[in-house]
Amino acid sequence: MTWITTVPFEAATGRLRQLYERIRGPGDNVDNIMMAHSLRPHTMEGHMTLYKYVLHHSGNTVPKWFLEALGVWVSHLNKCDYCERHHFAGMRRLIGDHARSDAIQTAIRLGAVGAMPLSAAEQAAMRYARKLNETPGDMRRADVLALRASGWDDGQILEINQVVAYFAYANRTVLGLGCSTEGDIIGLSPGNSEDPDDWGHT
């Protein structure tokens, strides 16, 4: 499941067991990206807190499906099949339109922002995400101004920025430790956005 040793749910004790209890999905499933932290539970806690607050918090105003779409895009750009698969399933469920979801996925795989069935503002966010992910040192104030001109407010620009930054971290966690989807239930995510401390995956 990873290139380093991990502790399975049934063998976990102490703080690790407490965190697993909070994160687990059906059948005590813990996603491999989280299990990868099992030798250092404090980093699992940090990762899960960041993930929950960036993507699954009631204070966000960017639609959750689009935050997931940004995650799929960044994961594809980083060649992180693990995160791309998980978050495409989440995006698809949230959109509720398989044809549209598949069209977004096809355009992502082609690297064609203009072909994505998204609004002009959403396409602008996808362009920002690609530049920030691939050439972060080239970012300029004009990149934020372009988002603002497309209709995003500054709080939403912050949300977009944080999702891109989070997936840069998550992708490198997965790719650097060799996480596979073996044993995972694809597409589970924290469903309760109203409670930031509810990490349960459904």
Salt bridges, closest charged atoms under 4 A:
GLU21 OE2 - ARG17 NE 3.09
GLU21 OE1 - ARG24 NH2 2.99
ASP28 OD1 - ARG24 NH1 2.78
GLU45 OE2 - ARG15 NH2 2.66
GLU68 OE2 - HIS56 NE2 3.95
GLU68 OE1 - HIS87 ND1 2.53
GLU84 OE1 - HIS76 ND1 3.40
GLU84 OE2 - ARG109 NE 3.73
ASP102 OD2 - ARG92 NH2 3.28
ASP143 OD2 - LYS131 NZ 3.04
ASP154 OD1 - ARG148 NE 2.98
ASP184 OD2 - HIS86 NE2 2.99
